Amino acid sequence: MIDKKLLLVPHKPGCYLMKDKNGIIIYVGKSKNLKNRLTSYFKQKHTGKTAMLVRDIEDFEYILTSSELEALLLEINLIKKHDPKYNILLRDDKTYPYIEVTNDKVFRLLVVRNANMKKNRNTKLFGPYPNVTAARRVVDMINRIYPLRKCRHYEKKECLYYHIGECLGYCVKKIDDSILDNMKQEIISFLNGNNTIITQKLKELMNDASDKLQFERAKEYKELLDYINITLEKQKVELDDNLNRDIIGYYEQNNYLSMQILFIRGGKLLDHKSDIYPMIDTLEEEVTTYISKFYDKHKIKPNEVIVPEIVDTNLLSNAFDINFFIPQKGKKKKMLELSCENAKNYYNEQITLISRNEQVLESSLEELKKLLKLESIHRIELFDNAHLFGTYNVSGMVVFKDGKPSKNDYRKYKISVDKNDDYNTMREVIYRRYFRVIKDKLDKPDLIIVDGGIGQVNVAREVIEELNLNIPIAGLKKDDNHSTNTLIGLYPLKEITIDKKSNLFLLLTKMQDEVHNFTINYHRRIRSKGSLSSILDNIEGIGEVRKKKLLKKYHTTSKIEETSIDELKEILPENVAIELKNVLNDILNN
């Protein structure tokens, strides 16, 4: 499959996303030539982490951009969004580097990692930056050019920075506010992209050092100038303003419609949405319906949506109170063409896979219908249970429609009684689900599949009969190696062995893995929350009020572990926050 997809990749700039066998994005990269870069992964020999990455890759996708710079900025945002395990560049403790100008009376310049926390303190933030090293070097450089405050806490006497001319001695001397204001405005102007003043100062320092034969220092100033060019390149697409825009393109062929939405926020290309599906109505209606459904679901609206000529902009503008706009020329027209080009590439990449998948799903569902003697199988609801020695008892339900997961229909259930009793757990969750189906007149499935053997199927059937429903129930039974191998049939109940090489086996395994993973993930969150509650009970200084606030805000031990002391101080005294972090660190690392 990868070889065929490689043939369709263009020689153009963009970002690529590598996926593992579970569809999880494990690496995001960029290139000015996607064709050459992607081909190099699969056609050349590799060593070290690159070899490990290539061994894990099962699929990939890519996003075209107008330039290599756009690819870089998009890469930053994609890594931030997906946090792939193989990405180690452009990451700084799982967050991105910002430069902060503090709001202290005598301000400082810092590289910070948690922008959301800093924003609440009304500080000025600049970034995110594509390179944390460059950001730190720029801060160091500004600190060398301007005699800023370096110390976190004021000392009782002048420090070394004062004696070497890199601080005005704020701890012991009164400095005129106008001097501080002037430095602050120049620095902010520089960080906003106006590098004239600072670059001129750096050039003077570089020339002065060169004249004094201080070539190493002159080289250092030259390198700092280069870092400025890296960190202050405009984080923009071709458009010159900072408006939030969506740009919607399409491509249609063989009665299939490929849609592409490029999301531009604050002037930066952040991400994309791709869809492809068979058309039923006219092209104009299909495109309009797609756009309408998207903006009806998403309540946060952009300032402007750029759309192709086939769209009725007045209709959509009036319906959603958004400015829908059809560009005729210029940069917006070029961005629309880029979106349409992405839609075409997505079509070419997906259509063969879609056709094959449709055939596989159709044959699999047809085989399942014959085995279970059912007339139709459109909607299947699957259940699984999880507990830890009878505690944190939960169930999960996933839904497949025509063989495809319908994630909006998934449901989680926290079981009322913590007890190691799979039958009673099954009884409770089936009753709760289908009592709700009756009460709220929800769609009934064509088939219920429970994780387990004949005993679990009998329990579920009893509940369905008590509710006077007529829904077939089957089971999926695992072997001693926890691998699906048996389907529990309907009437009479019997075990049906499935050929492990068949498409039906692959589909049922996918379904069972989906419900198992969904339930286990929910169980872990519940267990982690319960674990956090127990930990908080044993820390002096955390009573019921503080405990409730912490549980409400952070939910799990891992989230608190990722939280800074400063943020925890919004709820806890500093000494208690430090103690909590120390306790969690001991628990999570032992």
PyMOL commands that set and color helices and strands:
alter all, ss='L'
color gray80, all
select helices_A, chain A and resi 2-6+34-43+48-56+68-82+115-119+132-145+160-163+177-191+196-211+215-231+283-297+313-320+330-372+407-409+422-440+454-466+503-537+544-554+557-561+565-568+574-588
alter helices_A, ss='H'
color red, helices_A
select strands_A, chain A and resi 14-19+25-31+59-64+98-101+109-112+124-126+245-253+256-265+268-278+304-306+323-325+379-388+391-401+404-405+411-414+447-451+473-478+484-488+495-497
alter strands_A, ss='S'
color yellow, strands_A
deselect
rebuild
show_as cartoon
